[in-house]
Amino acid sequence: MVSIDTVYQKVLAFANKEQRGYITPQEFNLFADQAQMEIFEQYFYDLNQHQRIHGSSEEYSDMSHNLNEKIAFFESVAAVTQGGSITATDLYRLGTVVNAIGVEVEEVQQNELLYLTKSPLTIPTANRPVYVRIGPLSLNMTPAAPGNCTYVRKPLKPSWGYVVVNGKALYNPSTVVNFELHPAEESELVYKILKFAGISMKKDDIARAGQVQEQLQVQQEKQ
């Protein structure tokens, strides 16, 4: 978990609002959400890349292990109805699907299902079930049955909470939604938000500074 107020104060300090333009709380919250989602999505790309190479023998420097640890925070479980609806409103990536008797259901493509159902030897059964993904929150399980699934949920939208007093936005901790990312992502969040703010305010120096620092941060993490 990363404190959104800490990130907000750092962004304002770097942007030097008196001389280079003011970042409103509404703008900051939009940039914060975009930055969090970019970092979150990068986890899966990086994990795919690191899984192609051998992991480090050092417990705390194995990148695949570290990425899996970051993703694990977002893992959840949802029910799958008899009709194939996944009862999750925050699904980002679907994991393992199991049917009502606890058997893992294999994902297949629609054309594969057609071939499987043509032969008595390959037709799906309760002990050898399959499913076809037919929508973000819907699947066709054969044979049809209720079940459960694991999935990775989307991070909550971050929000720097505030109240307006005499025309000025004042921090309101009771309405805050902090970043859900690992604490190690704090610096990258600051740099990404600076980059977005600089582009929005048409301040090339801020945008470049944020982009350069972001690239340095990523390079350091991947060494």
Summary of the structure (lengths in Angstrom):
residues: 223
radius of gyration: 22.5
end to end distance: 23.9
largest distance: 75.4
contacts: 630
relative contact order: 0.20
helix: 44%
strand: 24%
